Structures are given as structure tokens and as C-alpha cells.
Amino acid sequence: MKKRTGMFCLLLLVVLAGVATVQSQPAPITAIKAGRLIDPETGTAATNQVILIEGEKIKAVGPNLAIPAGAVVIDLSKLTLLPGLVDAHTHMAITYKEQPENNYYYLTYIMESTPLRAIQAASNGIQLLNSGFTVVRDVGNNALYADAALRQAIEQGWLPGPTVIPSGPMIGSTGGQFWPTPEMYKYHNIMFPEYIDANSPDEIVRAIRENMLFGAKTIKLCIDCKPWGYSVEDIKLAISEAAKGGCKVEGHVQTAEGAQRAIDAGIHMVGHGNALTPEHHRQMALKGIFLNGTDTPFMPYRGSEQAFKRTVASLRDAWEKKVPLTFSTDLDYWNERMKNEKTGEWLTRGDLTIAFLETWKEAGIPPADILRAMTINGYKAADVIKERGPIKPGFYADLIAVAGDPLTDIDALHNVQFVMKNGMVFKKEGVMTPEKFFHPGPVRTPSGRWTR
Ligand SMILES: [Zn+2]
């Protein structure tokens, strides 16, 4: 008995020592040697930098830093490093098609289930990360919170993907973006889950609280999808209610009057640039209101020359007036012409997203300003700037590297060679290496925390 107790104590000591060792083990250190490191804030690049990463976060950055013994060294001395990119307005969980729905997205809602659309979103997230997008604002048309579920799954460690900023369903006055028939609206309830109807102050408050409860990190309002859209007071109410849950408000805008109401209410961000006038741009610059213009290029698979000219002129004017611009796509469609013209291979969701650079180039916006829109402004608009974006100590290590110099040739972003997300390598030497991102359980859920 005594002997057994002794053995037990010994075992206990060994186990406790083991636990103590595990707990006191510092997070692994990774050292990246960067040939060039871009600071998008200043539009400059420093050479021969070392970035030390401890666990998920950046620990130190500087020229010729001492690399601790045992650190994993990643040599990117031939590449240019920069923060991960941001798509400030996209829709990963809807893809309307020419067949069978004839590009009519009401039909996609009917024909494709939330689970199917959630899986599409997961695939789109991986494709976007592969092209260097580490933060994505996913703003509406996400079925029954597929966007929030994807954020949660990526955060928990089930699969790789960007940091998703989900809005949940768009909130709008009766009808949302649809003109549904009475049968659709009343009997089949087709309006939900794609839009939440909110027609009064009480309903606006309820809809916002509901979205935040189910995981929204931003709120998207249909300002003027209907002639009975939201007033300045309605929008102000939405802004103050959203703030209680730590969310900022984006307004989907499609008329000049709606744009003015959103600006007057002091909205965080205006979605879509086509209805904006030079005067709106002037006011937005003055108030620091972000624009996600969703600036569609004219491509063999999308757009028209006429629309492209208008988009380019509008983006150019917004840039001249110094509106805080973000890079945004509104990608929510697919067709069989989305192939590389030279190789005939399918374009990925990441390729299709980066292709929006064509509009920015056509507008004559300098690469440094495009980079700022794709990084710093995107991080600010997504409201993650306090923890993600700058390559500085204390921030999450979300980094990408490209061959060439995007400060002189923005097309260098088409060729992302290296992607790191939360300190983990997702892609190197141009090839995805996602093994470490996949787990059979929620490995990154803080214990006992069940909140979203
Ligand atoms: Zn959109």
C-alpha cells in the first residue's frame, strides 16, 4: 500500500512536471528574411528586413535582427513582403450562374441550400487566401448565416481561410433588393433568409440585434433598395444600435438621394459607387466615409465597355477627391467564360478578384494608392486595424510575398508566392501547403467560451 502510494506520487510528479513543461514552452518562433518589406501606409519599402513571429503574432521587425536559436527560418530574400490583402465587399456564399438560373439570383436562393452555399463559401475562402486575401468583408446574400458559420469554422481551426467579417442577412425595408410576388413573399417566406425586413425603428433594432446574436461583425443596410428606404434618422438609429455590439454600418446605395441620406447620417461605409456624384465624393472625403465602389472591370466574362467607362471615371473622381477607398468586388456570379485565355484553365475565385485591378489601373491610380486601398484602408473599413494589417510587433502575422515590386508594377499581385495567416504558412514557393490548418475539432476555441 505504502509502496503503491509512493509510485502514485512519483507518477503524479512526472505528469505534473510534464504539464509544467508544456505550459512553460514558449510559442514557436519563425524568422522571415524579407528582401523587401512594403509599408503601405507610407508607400515605401525597406530592404533586408527580418520579421520575428511568435505563435500567431509579430514579435519584432527590423534590419538584421538576431535570429534566436531554434527558430524556423523562411528565406524570402528574393521576394517583396507586404500585409495580406482585403476584399472589402464580396459574397462568398452565393454564386448565380447563366445556367440554370439565367443570372437571376432569386432562383439561386430557391435552388441552392444553405449547406451547399456554405461549402461553396469555404472553397471560395481557400481560393481567396491562395491569392493573398487574408481579410474579407462578406456582406449579405449568405443564406442562413453561412458567412458567420464560415468565420467561426476558420477561427476554430477546422480549415484555412481569410478572417471573415460577416454581415449576416442584409437589413432592408419591405422587399429588400427583391420585387417578390405575393406568393413568394407571404406564403413561401422567400424573403428570408436573404433579407430581413425592418420597417420601423423597433424592427431595425430587432434585426440588428438578431444579426449580431448570430455572429455578424458588421451591419449591412439596404438604404434605398425601395422608394420607401431608410431616412437619416433610421440610419442613425442603426449606427448607434450596431455600435452596442461593436459593429459598424455599411449602406448599400443605388440612388443619389440614398447616398446623401447615408452620408448625412455619418455612415461608416458606402457600398457601390455608381450612384455617387462628385459632390458626394467631396462630402465623403470630408467625413472620412469609406467607399467600397465594387469597381467591375470589362472582361470577356463580365461587364460592358460603357459601364466600365463610367466606373473608371467615378473611381478616378473619388480618388482625386481623396475619399478613403477600399478594394472591393461584389463577386457573386460565375460563368463558363471564366477561363485563362492563354491556357484555357479555369480562373480561381482569387484570380477573378485580383482581376479588378484592371479598373484601378485604367483610372490611373498610382500603385502605392491601390496598395493602400487593398491593405490599410481595407483593414480600417473592416474595423480590424487594431489587430491586423500593419507588419508591426503585436499584430497578427498575416503576410504575403510576391515576385517583383508592386509599388512600381501593381500586376505583381497576380503572382503571390507566399501566404502566412495567423503566423502559419499557407502557401510557399507558389504552392498551397494548408496541412496545418485542418483539424478534426475546434482547436482554437478558447475553453468554455460559447459566444460567437
Ligand atoms: Zn454586394
Boltz pocket constraint, residues with backbone or C-beta under 6 A from the ligand:
constraints:
  - pocket:
      binder: B
      contacts: [[A, 89], [A, 90], [A, 91], [A, 139], [A, 330]]
      max_distance: 6.0
